[in-house]
Amino acid sequence: MTPVLDEEKSNRFQQLIGILRWAIELGRIDILTEVSCLSQHLAEPREGHLIAVYKIFKYLSLRLKNIKGRIVFNGKSMIIDVATFNDFNREKWIDFYPDAREEFPVRMPAPLGNPAHITAYVDANHAGNIKTRRSHTGILIYVNQAPIIWYSKRQNTVEASSLGRSTSHFESALRW
């Protein structure tokens, strides 16, 4: 509920958001959600939004001093503890998908080299925006241990899951 920025500071806010968006494109996925949320206020930013942007830049400057805080692209396979998934009961799903099997192309060549493991993380903050009650969705996809796709977006509509069909942000990220 801070005051609206004047034209000069508003322009500064928009420039800084643009710089942060480029930083995300270049691999700073640790600030993705915060910048995406602040981008919602480009039309009428307030002093609190500008202060939040300055705090992100302060965070980035502190992280640059700490070598351990950098994101490193790692081509090694992820080690996944299978014991975490012990509660999964395959028999329960046979009723829903009795003929389910993985399909492969007819003329698929034999795989060469080491296999690649794809891991996807998807999350949303349910009604995270207090005023509009809209959620924010985030997606992070890895091949082995290297992030290849990161995506964060405010959902356009508010729907109750039993009343409407939401579009899959995961599908739109994969089309990218």
Sequence and secondary structure as in RCSB ss.txt:
>XXXX:A:sequence
MTPVLDEEKSNRFQQLIGILRWAIELGRIDILTEVSCLSQHLAEPREGHLIAVYKIFKYLSLRLKNIKGRIVFNG
KSMIIDVATFNDFNREKWIDFYPDAREEFPVRMPAPLGNPAHITAYVDANHAGNIKTRRSHTGILIYVNQAPIIW
YSKRQNTVEASSLGRSTSHFESALRW
>XXXX:A:secstr
   B  HHHHHHHHHHHHHHHHHHHTT GGGHHHHHHHGGGSSS BHHHHHHHHHHHHHHHHHHH GGGS   B 
S     GGGGTT  HHHHHTT TT      TT     SS   EEEEEEEETT STTT   EEEEEEEETBEEEEE
EEEE S    TTT     HHHHHHH 
